[in-house]
Amino acid sequence: MKHLLKLLDLSTEEIIGILDMADQLKYEKKNNISHRLLEGKSIGLIFQKSSTRTRVSFETGTFQLGAQSLFLSARDLQIGRGEPIQDTARVLSRYLDGIMIRTFSQKEVEDLAKFGSVPVINGLTDFAHPCQVLADLMTIREKYALLEGLKMCYIGDGNNMANSLIVGGLKTGMKVSVATPVDYRPDPQVMAFAEKSPNFFITDDPMTAAANADIIITDTWASMGMEEDKEARIKAFAGYQVNDALMAAAKPGAMVQHCLPAYRGQEITEEIFEAHADEIFEEAENRLHAQKAVMVTLMKAYS
């Protein structure tokens, strides 16, 4: 494993290895056990999209691992003024031990890894959100002590979260059901992967998808960059809300996950969000631990 570009690239063993390390790092953090495993390393954090959780968790995690992080916004880099990604990749590789990028295009992330010579971490693209889904899987495993055989249900837009949840869930032995409107299906590349598995089911009926689910997951209906389509999306996703009726179709005690930010009253009701707030904010915290595990996995071996 040289990079984390998308979960499609990882084996089941590599995903579980990251989760195991994340559990260990979380235990050490909670018990004030120092783990400065990346002492003397530097990672550049490129943000073409703004962020709360990604920036704070990566900067904090880097510090806890004994490394240095550099926040690099698109406004501050020549890449924002048209410098080719291959030139940026080759320059930054001579200064840094790793790069995290949060951007729009998956190709930009792939090219950064192709032309650079240091590990690259996808902090989010329009295609994939692997760091978030690693945190989700970590949180689910904390509650149930396993992943294999659980039913994970995703309700909403077939976006980067849906893409990564489908892949991460299936690769770790979960049953994955998805409910999206027909015009908002996950990416064809992900669908081609998922439809080979007997553990995958997709429908436009949220209640059918949620039946007997152990975990219900949703996301905002209009992700960053989709603001112009917001009203159309609100109409398209009417009926795809995580509410009391949908939760009644799931298993009793089913957990709820949301990658945040949440828009109460749209994709999830205020009541369901607050009833599952402890699970949702544990999921948010686990971004820190999962990303630390990714950085250690990739950067400790790099020299």
VMD Tcl script that draws the C-alpha trace (Angstrom):
set ca {
  {0.00 0.00 0.00}
  {1.76 3.14 -1.26}
  {-1.17 5.59 -1.29}
  {-4.78 5.97 -0.14}
  {-6.51 7.20 -3.29}
  {-9.74 5.15 -3.11}
  {-10.89 2.04 -1.26}
  {-11.17 0.16 -4.56}
  {-7.35 0.02 -4.50}
  {-7.13 -1.64 -1.07}
  {-7.41 -5.28 -0.11}
  {-9.56 -6.48 2.75}
  {-6.39 -7.15 4.75}
  {-5.13 -3.61 4.19}
  {-8.43 -2.09 5.34}
  {-8.54 -4.27 8.48}
  {-4.89 -3.45 9.17}
  {-5.68 0.28 9.17}
  {-8.67 -0.27 11.46}
  {-6.60 -2.36 13.88}
  {-3.92 0.33 14.03}
  {-6.58 3.02 14.50}
  {-7.98 1.10 17.48}
  {-4.51 0.89 19.00}
  {-3.75 4.57 18.45}
  {-7.11 5.55 19.95}
  {-6.42 3.39 23.01}
  {-3.00 4.99 23.44}
  {-4.41 8.49 23.06}
  {-7.16 7.85 25.61}
  {-4.55 6.51 28.06}
  {-2.01 9.30 27.48}
  {0.50 6.94 25.89}
  {2.75 8.88 23.56}
  {3.05 7.58 20.01}
  {5.30 10.00 18.14}
  {5.72 7.51 15.32}
  {6.38 10.10 12.62}
  {8.97 12.21 14.44}
  {10.75 14.47 11.97}
  {8.30 13.88 9.11}
  {6.37 16.59 7.23}
  {3.02 16.33 5.46}
  {1.46 18.91 3.16}
  {-2.31 19.37 3.45}
  {-3.72 20.71 0.18}
  {-7.24 22.11 0.37}
  {-9.08 22.94 -2.85}
  {-12.29 22.44 -0.84}
  {-12.77 23.98 2.59}
  {-13.23 21.74 5.61}
  {-13.80 21.52 9.35}
  {-13.21 17.88 10.29}
  {-10.61 17.06 7.64}
  {-8.35 20.00 8.45}
  {-8.59 19.82 12.23}
  {-8.24 16.04 12.43}
  {-5.25 15.90 10.07}
  {-3.44 18.80 11.73}
  {-4.10 17.46 15.23}
  {-3.22 13.90 14.25}
  {0.02 14.99 12.63}
  {1.00 16.84 15.81}
  {0.17 13.83 18.01}
  {2.35 11.63 15.80}
  {5.30 14.01 16.22}
  {5.22 15.27 12.64}
  {4.80 18.69 11.07}
  {1.81 19.64 8.91}
  {1.63 22.48 6.41}
  {-1.80 23.85 5.47}
  {-1.75 24.64 1.75}
  {-4.88 26.29 0.37}
  {-5.51 26.57 -3.36}
  {-5.12 30.35 -2.97}
  {-1.59 29.90 -1.64}
  {-0.29 27.44 -4.24}
  {0.69 27.91 -7.85}
  {-1.67 25.01 -8.61}
  {-4.47 27.51 -8.00}
  {-3.03 29.69 -10.76}
  {-2.71 26.95 -13.33}
  {0.57 25.16 -12.56}
  {0.26 21.58 -13.86}
  {-0.42 19.01 -11.16}
  {2.59 16.97 -12.30}
  {4.92 19.90 -11.56}
  {3.36 20.53 -8.16}
  {3.67 16.82 -7.36}
  {7.35 16.67 -8.23}
  {8.20 19.85 -6.32}
  {6.30 18.94 -3.15}
  {7.80 15.43 -3.19}
  {11.23 17.00 -2.73}
  {10.12 18.86 0.40}
  {7.62 16.56 2.09}
  {7.19 12.99 3.35}
  {3.50 12.83 2.45}
  {0.65 14.78 0.88}
  {-3.05 14.90 1.74}
  {-5.34 16.56 -0.79}
  {-9.02 17.50 -0.50}
  {-10.29 18.50 -3.92}
  {-12.95 17.99 -6.58}
  {-11.41 15.75 -9.23}
  {-10.33 12.18 -8.53}
  {-7.94 12.47 -11.49}
  {-6.11 15.26 -9.68}
  {-5.44 12.94 -6.75}
  {-4.41 10.08 -9.02}
  {-2.05 12.37 -10.97}
  {-0.52 13.70 -7.77}
  {0.38 10.11 -6.83}
  {1.48 9.25 -10.37}
  {3.94 12.11 -10.76}
  {5.01 12.50 -7.12}
  {7.30 10.22 -5.16}
  {5.75 10.42 -1.68}
  {2.56 8.84 -0.25}
  {-0.67 10.62 -1.24}
  {-3.86 10.52 0.85}
  {-7.27 11.37 -0.59}
  {-8.95 13.66 1.94}
  {-12.05 13.82 -0.28}
  {-12.94 14.05 -3.97}
  {-16.26 14.07 -5.79}
  {-15.69 10.33 -6.41}
  {-14.44 9.03 -3.06}
  {-14.14 9.79 0.66}
  {-11.95 6.92 1.91}
  {-10.80 8.53 5.17}
  {-14.38 9.12 6.29}
  {-15.46 5.58 5.49}
  {-12.49 4.11 7.37}
  {-13.71 6.11 10.38}
  {-17.25 4.82 9.79}
  {-16.08 1.21 9.67}
  {-14.03 1.78 12.82}
  {-17.10 3.17 14.63}
  {-19.34 0.32 13.49}
  {-16.78 -2.26 14.62}
  {-16.50 -0.57 18.02}
  {-20.25 -1.06 18.56}
  {-20.64 -4.57 17.15}
  {-17.09 -5.97 17.60}
  {-17.14 -7.15 13.97}
  {-18.10 -6.06 10.47}
  {-18.63 -9.31 8.56}
  {-22.29 -10.25 8.24}
  {-23.72 -6.92 9.41}
  {-26.22 -5.14 7.18}
  {-25.28 -1.54 6.37}
  {-27.93 0.60 4.69}
  {-27.18 3.91 2.96}
  {-30.05 6.29 2.18}
  {-29.70 9.32 -0.10}
  {-27.45 10.62 -2.84}
  {-25.19 8.20 -4.74}
  {-22.23 10.48 -4.03}
  {-18.64 10.03 -2.86}
  {-19.86 8.70 0.48}
  {-22.10 6.13 -1.17}
  {-19.26 5.08 -3.47}
  {-16.80 4.55 -0.63}
  {-19.30 2.97 1.77}
  {-20.31 0.40 -0.83}
  {-16.70 -0.58 -1.51}
  {-15.57 -0.51 2.13}
  {-18.61 -2.43 3.33}
  {-18.40 -5.17 0.72}
  {-14.63 -5.58 1.10}
  {-15.04 -6.16 4.84}
  {-17.80 -8.75 4.45}
  {-20.82 -6.58 5.17}
  {-24.18 -6.73 3.44}
  {-24.73 -3.37 1.77}
  {-28.13 -2.02 0.75}
  {-28.52 1.36 -0.91}
  {-31.58 3.50 -1.63}
  {-31.17 6.37 -4.08}
  {-33.42 7.94 -6.71}
  {-32.79 6.34 -10.11}
  {-31.16 9.52 -11.44}
  {-28.73 9.72 -8.50}
  {-27.12 6.29 -8.55}
  {-23.51 5.69 -7.39}
  {-20.65 5.92 -9.86}
  {-20.67 3.30 -12.67}
  {-17.20 2.09 -11.65}
  {-18.50 1.36 -8.15}
  {-21.68 -0.22 -9.47}
  {-19.63 -2.54 -11.69}
  {-17.65 -3.63 -8.62}
  {-20.69 -3.97 -6.35}
  {-22.97 -5.85 -8.70}
  {-20.57 -8.80 -8.71}
  {-21.33 -9.35 -5.02}
  {-24.37 -11.25 -3.70}
  {-24.16 -8.98 -0.62}
  {-25.13 -5.85 -2.57}
  {-28.65 -4.55 -3.10}
  {-29.82 -1.23 -4.60}
  {-33.33 0.17 -4.88}
  {-35.23 3.44 -5.07}
  {-37.33 2.41 -2.04}
  {-35.76 3.52 1.27}
  {-38.01 1.32 3.41}
  {-37.04 -1.81 1.48}
  {-33.36 -0.93 1.76}
  {-33.60 -0.27 5.51}
  {-35.38 -3.52 6.35}
  {-33.54 -5.39 9.11}
  {-30.45 -3.13 8.84}
  {-27.91 -2.97 11.64}
  {-26.61 0.43 10.54}
  {-28.38 3.30 8.81}
  {-26.16 5.90 7.11}
  {-27.06 9.11 5.31}
  {-25.41 12.26 3.99}
  {-26.41 15.72 2.86}
  {-28.47 15.86 -0.32}
  {-26.39 18.69 -1.81}
  {-22.66 18.34 -1.24}
  {-20.16 21.16 -1.54}
  {-20.17 22.50 -5.08}
  {-23.78 21.44 -5.72}
  {-25.44 24.54 -4.24}
  {-27.01 25.54 -7.57}
  {-28.90 22.24 -7.67}
  {-30.04 22.42 -4.07}
  {-33.75 23.04 -4.70}
  {-33.96 20.35 -7.38}
  {-32.22 17.92 -5.07}
  {-34.56 18.66 -2.17}
  {-37.47 17.70 -4.43}
  {-35.71 14.61 -5.79}
  {-34.83 13.31 -2.32}
  {-38.20 13.90 -0.68}
  {-38.99 10.55 0.92}
  {-35.31 9.69 1.48}
  {-35.21 11.07 5.01}
  {-33.93 9.09 7.99}
  {-36.87 9.42 10.37}
  {-38.90 7.38 12.87}
  {-40.69 5.42 10.16}
  {-37.48 4.43 8.41}
  {-35.76 3.48 11.68}
  {-38.74 1.28 12.53}
  {-37.90 -0.81 9.47}
  {-34.34 -1.37 10.69}
  {-33.33 -3.70 13.50}
  {-34.18 -2.54 17.02}
  {-31.21 -0.59 18.36}
  {-29.74 0.01 14.91}
  {-27.01 2.60 14.89}
  {-27.04 5.79 12.79}
  {-24.04 7.37 11.12}
  {-23.70 10.74 9.36}
  {-20.40 12.14 8.04}
  {-21.49 15.74 8.80}
  {-22.39 18.50 8.32}
  {-26.00 17.44 8.87}
  {-29.03 19.37 7.70}
  {-31.71 18.48 10.23}
  {-35.15 18.36 8.71}
  {-33.78 17.31 5.31}
  {-31.81 14.04 5.15}
  {-32.36 13.34 8.87}
  {-34.81 14.56 11.46}
  {-33.73 16.49 14.53}
  {-35.11 13.73 16.74}
  {-33.19 10.88 15.08}
  {-30.00 12.90 14.92}
  {-30.08 13.77 18.62}
  {-31.08 10.24 19.64}
  {-27.95 8.96 17.88}
  {-25.69 11.96 18.52}
  {-23.22 9.94 20.61}
  {-22.68 7.52 17.71}
  {-22.41 10.31 15.15}
  {-19.86 12.32 17.11}
  {-17.87 9.17 17.96}
  {-17.75 8.67 14.19}
  {-16.48 12.25 13.82}
  {-13.79 11.69 16.47}
  {-12.69 8.51 14.75}
  {-11.63 10.53 11.71}
  {-8.65 11.54 13.87}
  {-7.66 7.99 14.78}
  {-8.30 6.43 11.36}
  {-6.30 9.14 9.58}
  {-3.43 8.78 12.02}
  {-3.40 5.08 11.18}
  {-3.32 5.89 7.46}
  {-0.45 8.36 7.92}
  {1.56 5.86 9.97}
  {0.87 3.04 7.52}
  {2.03 5.12 4.54}
  {4.61 7.52 5.93}
  {6.46 5.43 8.52}
  {7.70 3.13 5.78}
  {8.62 6.05 3.53}
  {12.10 7.52 3.84}
}
mol new
graphics top color blue
foreach p $ca { graphics top sphere $p radius 0.5 }
foreach p [lrange $ca 0 end-1] q [lrange $ca 1 end] { graphics top cylinder $p $q radius 0.2 }
display resetview
